[in-house]
Amino acid sequence: MSTHRLVKVAGLSAGAVLVALSAPYLSNLAPPQVMTFVGDFPVPDFPLAIPFFRHTNTNTTTAPPPADQGFVCDLKHTYRTELVSLDPLIIYIHDLVTPREITSLLETAEPRFNPSQVTKSGRQQNTNDRTSSSAGLPRDDPAVVCVLNRARSFLGTMVRDGWDEMGPPQLVRYTAGQRFNVHHDWFNKPVWANDGSDRRWNRVASFFATLQDNCTGGETHFPFAKPIVPLDNKRGWMWRGGPQDPENTESYKPLWREHEDGGLAFRPVAGNAIFWVNLHPDGTGDPRTNHAGLPLGEGLKTAMNIWPRRYFDA
């Protein structure tokens, strides 16, 4: 096999390999009382302890939509992944969603936003714990198909074709002062399938991709996340805008930081995404994936939730 072929295969398998690394570190903890809701980055100039992967979307099973629909999926789009935490497993994805995809997704979602709800005791309801707005997206929308296919490729064997599915995506929007208190994405009990079968499903993992980041605050906080390498908040990760002066703190912002109350806080950056695994190997929820949308200061933050579904026999 040629060197080029080996590199390509390694890239395609990056998501599955990173997920597999987490298995020895997963443990069972008593879950706190939380809710479930249904609803240019340069490489740093110091050695990386964890491989920095680049992946090209090679999923060609879905043909690009006709040009007259106004959107054509870029099947050669590349993104990069970074392993942040093993306990729980959290992967940071650079450039998961392209600017053109963002524009199309926002246009589709704009008239669909309504107050966000949560699931409590099996019922959808409004709550002061979640004050954002949400918009469901049609599964057949060309931009939705494009992004879901890319996410599906990232998951590798974590999702089984013909049995599991990607689930319906959702956009969520925060304005000044809005938040989502600590919660988890998985259900305490698997949910019955709506296809008439005796199967049940749960959210095996989550993608949270930022689409609009013109804001202050609004970080995503994982109280139990533990960084793989110690964070140096002065030297840490640069972000868009090209080379910057590490001594000038006004021109530098890390993509994530250690939160003063513990864990890690990720700031919203348009096009980038956070990925995490919700379930233990036995199908039970991992409370270490509890997270919160911290209050927005000023501006607007919009993100895309993708919740792959794993099905179980009754």
Backbone torsions as a table, in degrees:
resi	resn	phi	psi	omega
1	MET	NA	135.8	-176.8
2	SER	-70.2	160.2	177.2
3	THR	-61.2	-39.1	178.8
4	HIS	-60.4	-42.6	-179.9
5	ARG	-65.1	-40.4	179.6
6	LEU	-62.4	-42.3	179.6
7	VAL	-63.1	-40.8	-179.0
8	LYS	-64.1	-44.6	179.3
9	VAL	-63.3	-40.4	179.4
10	ALA	-62.3	-39.7	178.8
11	GLY	-63.7	-42.8	-178.9
12	LEU	-63.4	-28.2	-174.9
13	SER	-94.4	2.6	-172.2
14	ALA	-58.0	-46.6	-178.0
15	GLY	-60.5	-45.7	-177.3
16	ALA	-65.9	-37.8	-179.0
17	VAL	-65.8	-43.3	-179.3
18	LEU	-64.3	-39.3	177.2
19	VAL	-62.6	-41.6	-178.1
20	ALA	-64.5	-30.1	-179.4
21	LEU	-62.0	-23.8	-173.4
22	SER	-79.3	-19.1	-170.2
23	ALA	-54.6	-45.2	-177.3
24	PRO	-67.7	-13.5	-173.4
25	TYR	-100.1	-5.9	-177.0
26	LEU	-79.2	137.1	178.4
27	SER	-143.7	162.7	-177.7
28	ASN	-94.3	128.8	176.1
29	LEU	-124.8	152.1	177.8
30	ALA	-71.0	123.3	-174.9
31	PRO	-75.5	139.2	172.9
32	PRO	-73.1	174.1	-179.8
33	GLN	-81.6	96.1	179.4
34	VAL	-130.0	173.5	-174.9
35	MET	-109.0	163.2	172.2
36	THR	-114.6	135.3	177.9
37	PHE	-108.7	143.4	176.4
38	VAL	-97.4	11.3	-177.4
39	GLY	-102.3	NA	NA
40	ASP	NA	111.7	-173.5
41	PHE	-107.8	104.3	-178.5
42	PRO	-75.0	151.7	174.8
43	VAL	-68.3	134.6	-179.2
44	PRO	-63.1	158.9	-175.1
45	ASP	-92.3	28.4	175.0
46	PHE	-135.9	158.1	-173.0
47	PRO	-62.2	142.8	176.5
48	LEU	-93.6	136.7	177.2
49	ALA	-80.8	-20.5	-176.3
50	ILE	-121.5	138.6	179.6
51	PRO	-56.4	145.7	179.5
52	PHE	-108.3	108.3	-170.5
53	PHE	-93.7	146.0	171.0
54	ARG	-120.6	135.3	-175.8
55	HIS	-131.3	134.6	174.3
56	THR	-105.7	130.5	178.8
57	ASN	-71.1	114.4	-178.9
58	THR	-111.8	15.3	179.7
59	ASN	-72.9	109.0	-178.8
60	THR	-114.8	18.6	-178.9
61	THR	-72.8	-24.6	178.9
62	THR	-107.6	116.3	-178.3
63	ALA	-69.3	147.6	177.0
64	PRO	-58.5	143.4	178.9
65	PRO	-68.5	159.6	178.8
66	PRO	-55.9	147.0	-176.9
67	ALA	-61.5	-27.4	-177.1
68	ASP	-72.3	-7.8	174.8
69	GLN	-82.1	-6.0	175.2
70	GLY	84.4	0.3	179.8
71	PHE	-145.4	133.2	174.9
72	VAL	-129.0	126.4	-178.1
73	CYS	-69.7	134.3	175.8
74	ASP	-87.2	96.8	-176.5
75	LEU	-73.0	-9.7	179.5
76	LYS	-103.8	9.6	-179.7
77	HIS	-62.2	137.0	179.0
78	THR	-110.0	148.6	173.1
79	TYR	-136.4	168.9	-179.1
80	ARG	-125.9	146.0	-178.7
81	THR	-119.9	150.5	-177.7
82	GLU	-141.1	124.6	-179.4
83	LEU	-80.3	116.1	-174.8
84	VAL	-99.1	-47.3	-174.3
85	SER	-140.3	142.8	172.3
86	LEU	-103.4	-9.7	-168.9
87	ASP	-140.8	71.2	9.9
88	PRO	-84.9	176.2	178.9
89	LEU	-74.4	118.3	176.0
90	ILE	-132.9	128.6	178.6
91	ILE	-120.3	132.2	176.6
92	TYR	-96.1	131.6	-177.0
93	ILE	-115.7	117.4	178.0
94	HIS	-87.1	130.8	173.8
95	ASP	62.1	40.0	176.3
96	LEU	-65.5	-37.9	-176.9
97	VAL	-116.4	133.7	-177.5
98	THR	-84.6	159.3	177.0
99	PRO	-56.4	-39.4	179.7
100	ARG	-66.0	-39.1	176.9
101	GLU	-65.0	-39.9	178.5
102	ILE	-59.7	-47.3	179.9
103	THR	-58.4	-45.1	-178.5
104	SER	-66.6	-43.5	179.8
105	LEU	-62.1	-41.6	-179.7
106	LEU	-66.8	-39.6	178.4
107	GLU	-62.3	-40.7	179.7
108	THR	-67.9	-38.7	-173.3
109	ALA	-82.4	-23.4	-168.7
110	GLU	-49.1	-48.7	-178.5
111	PRO	-79.2	0.7	-173.0
112	ARG	-102.4	-3.4	-174.9
113	PHE	-70.7	134.5	175.4
114	ASN	-141.6	163.1	178.6
115	PRO	-53.4	134.6	-179.4
116	SER	-68.3	150.1	177.6
117	GLN	-123.9	170.3	174.1
118	VAL	-129.2	163.8	175.0
119	THR	-102.1	119.0	175.1
120	LYS	-129.7	128.3	-178.9
121	SER	54.3	35.9	176.5
122	GLY	79.9	6.2	-177.9
123	ARG	-121.6	143.1	173.7
124	GLN	-77.3	132.6	180.0
125	GLN	-157.6	156.6	175.1
126	ASN	-79.0	153.6	179.9
127	THR	-156.8	150.1	175.8
128	ASN	-71.3	-11.8	176.8
129	ASP	-71.6	-22.0	-179.5
130	ARG	-133.0	110.4	-171.3
131	THR	-115.3	16.5	-179.3
132	SER	-85.5	-174.7	171.3
133	SER	-118.3	151.0	-177.8
134	SER	-132.1	155.0	178.5
135	ALA	-142.0	121.2	172.9
136	GLY	-73.6	150.6	-178.1
137	LEU	-117.6	140.7	177.8
138	PRO	-68.7	134.4	-175.8
139	ARG	-65.9	-23.5	-176.9
140	ASP	-93.9	3.0	176.8
141	ASP	-64.4	133.7	-174.8
142	PRO	-56.3	-42.7	179.7
143	ALA	-68.5	-36.7	177.2
144	VAL	-63.3	-46.4	178.9
145	VAL	-58.2	-42.6	-177.8
146	CYS	-61.5	-50.3	-176.8
147	VAL	-69.2	-39.9	178.9
148	LEU	-64.8	-39.0	176.7
149	ASN	-62.1	-38.2	178.7
150	ARG	-66.6	-43.1	177.8
151	ALA	-64.9	-39.2	178.8
152	ARG	-62.4	-41.3	178.4
153	SER	-63.2	-37.9	178.5
154	PHE	-61.1	-37.0	-174.4
155	LEU	-71.1	-23.2	-179.5
156	GLY	58.3	-131.1	-176.7
157	THR	-80.3	2.5	178.4
158	MET	-65.9	-29.2	176.3
159	VAL	-115.4	128.8	-174.6
160	ARG	-94.9	119.6	179.2
161	ASP	-61.7	138.4	179.9
162	GLY	83.3	-1.8	-179.9
163	TRP	-134.4	-57.3	176.8
164	ASP	-87.6	177.4	178.6
165	GLU	-154.0	166.9	-177.0
166	MET	-77.9	-24.6	-179.6
167	GLY	82.4	159.9	-178.9
168	PRO	-73.8	131.3	178.9
169	PRO	-80.3	164.6	-177.6
170	GLN	-146.4	137.8	170.0
171	LEU	-96.0	145.2	177.4
172	VAL	-129.4	140.7	-175.4
173	ARG	-130.0	135.4	178.2
174	TYR	-120.3	136.2	170.4
175	THR	-116.4	-178.3	-172.2
176	ALA	-50.1	127.0	176.2
177	GLY	85.3	-10.7	-176.7
178	GLN	-80.6	154.7	-172.2
179	ARG	-156.7	174.8	168.8
180	PHE	-142.4	109.9	-176.9
181	ASN	-64.0	172.7	-173.8
182	VAL	-53.6	132.0	-176.1
183	HIS	-158.6	174.8	171.1
184	HIS	-131.1	158.4	-176.2
185	ASP	-88.1	-22.7	-178.2
186	TRP	-80.8	157.2	178.2
187	PHE	-92.4	145.2	178.6
188	ASN	-61.9	-33.0	175.1
189	LYS	-130.4	136.8	178.1
190	PRO	-54.3	149.0	-175.1
191	VAL	-96.8	139.7	178.3
192	TRP	-63.3	138.6	174.3
193	ALA	-66.6	150.3	-179.2
194	ASN	-100.4	22.8	-179.5
195	ASP	-103.9	10.9	179.3
196	GLY	84.1	-0.2	-179.6
197	SER	-87.5	176.8	178.3
198	ASP	-98.8	24.4	179.1
199	ARG	-89.8	157.6	172.4
200	ARG	-128.4	160.2	-177.7
201	TRP	-138.1	161.0	173.2
202	ASN	-146.1	163.9	-178.2
203	ARG	-82.5	103.5	-174.2
204	VAL	-71.2	-28.4	-177.7
205	ALA	-155.6	174.3	179.1
206	SER	-140.4	140.4	165.1
207	PHE	-111.8	133.8	174.4
208	PHE	-126.7	101.5	-173.1
209	ALA	-107.4	122.1	179.4
210	THR	-77.0	134.4	178.1
211	LEU	-109.6	-34.8	178.0
212	GLN	-132.0	131.2	-175.1
213	ASP	-130.7	23.7	-179.9
214	ASN	-79.2	74.6	-171.9
215	CYS	-159.2	169.2	167.5
216	THR	-115.5	151.9	-178.0
217	GLY	69.7	-152.8	175.8
218	GLY	71.7	26.7	177.8
219	GLU	-69.8	158.2	172.8
220	THR	-100.4	118.4	-171.2
221	HIS	-107.7	124.7	174.1
222	PHE	-109.4	100.5	-174.3
223	PRO	-61.3	-27.0	-175.0
224	PHE	-104.7	5.0	-179.5
225	ALA	-71.5	140.4	179.8
226	LYS	-125.0	119.5	-177.5
227	PRO	-65.3	142.3	179.0
228	ILE	-66.6	-39.4	176.4
229	VAL	-120.2	147.7	179.3
230	PRO	-58.5	140.6	-179.1
231	LEU	-89.5	133.4	172.0
232	ASP	-108.3	98.1	-171.4
233	ASN	-66.3	-9.8	176.3
234	LYS	-92.4	-39.0	-178.0
235	ARG	-93.6	-17.3	-168.6
236	GLY	-40.7	-146.6	-169.5
237	TRP	-83.7	126.7	172.5
238	MET	-73.2	170.6	176.2
239	TRP	-138.9	-163.3	-169.5
240	ARG	-50.7	154.8	175.3
241	GLY	110.2	2.6	177.6
242	GLY	83.7	-169.4	-176.8
243	PRO	-57.9	138.4	179.9
244	GLN	-132.8	164.7	-176.8
245	ASP	-86.8	113.3	-178.4
246	PRO	-60.9	-22.7	-179.7
247	GLU	-81.2	-15.8	-178.7
248	ASN	-96.5	95.9	-176.1
249	THR	-67.5	-17.4	179.5
250	GLU	-73.3	-22.1	-176.6
251	SER	-106.1	17.7	-171.0
252	TYR	-138.4	132.1	176.5
253	LYS	-140.4	127.8	176.3
254	PRO	-74.3	153.1	177.2
255	LEU	-72.8	-30.4	173.9
256	TRP	-146.8	162.4	-177.1
257	ARG	-146.5	164.4	171.9
258	GLU	-78.3	124.5	-177.5
259	HIS	-77.3	146.3	-177.6
260	GLU	-62.9	-22.0	177.6
261	ASP	-97.9	10.6	-179.0
262	GLY	102.5	157.3	179.3
263	GLY	79.4	-163.1	-176.8
264	LEU	-123.2	145.1	176.9
265	ALA	-122.3	125.7	-178.2
266	PHE	-105.1	126.8	178.3
267	ARG	-85.3	151.8	-178.8
268	PRO	-72.7	129.3	175.7
269	VAL	-134.1	118.3	-174.7
270	ALA	-57.2	131.0	179.5
271	GLY	95.4	-23.1	-178.8
272	ASN	-92.8	159.6	-175.5
273	ALA	-141.3	156.0	170.6
274	ILE	-109.6	136.1	176.4
275	PHE	-123.1	137.8	175.2
276	TRP	-146.9	158.5	-179.4
277	VAL	-98.3	126.1	-174.7
278	ASN	-88.6	-29.0	-169.1
279	LEU	-113.6	145.7	169.2
280	HIS	-70.9	165.6	178.2
281	PRO	-56.7	-27.4	-180.0
282	ASP	-84.8	4.8	176.4
283	GLY	92.2	-5.3	178.3
284	THR	-82.6	154.4	-178.4
285	GLY	-71.6	145.8	179.3
286	ASP	-99.3	107.5	-177.1
287	PRO	-67.2	-13.4	176.9
288	ARG	-70.5	-9.7	175.9
289	THR	-89.3	4.1	174.4
290	ASN	-53.2	139.2	-177.3
291	HIS	-153.2	167.6	-178.7
292	ALA	-140.9	147.4	168.9
293	GLY	-92.6	104.3	-175.5
294	LEU	-67.3	153.0	-175.6
295	PRO	-55.0	138.4	176.2
296	LEU	-77.9	139.4	176.3
297	GLY	-80.0	-78.0	177.0
298	GLU	-130.1	161.2	174.1
299	GLY	92.4	-148.7	-172.3
300	LEU	-142.7	135.3	175.6
301	LYS	-129.2	127.1	176.0
302	THR	-129.1	138.7	-178.2
303	ALA	-141.4	165.0	-179.4
304	MET	-115.5	124.2	173.2
305	ASN	-93.4	130.8	171.4
306	ILE	-126.0	124.9	-175.8
307	TRP	-123.2	90.9	176.1
308	PRO	-59.5	139.6	-177.7
309	ARG	-105.3	128.6	171.4
310	ARG	-102.6	129.6	-178.5
311	TYR	-97.8	146.3	179.4
312	PHE	-126.9	146.2	171.7
313	ASP	-69.5	143.8	-179.8
314	ALA	-65.3	NA	NA
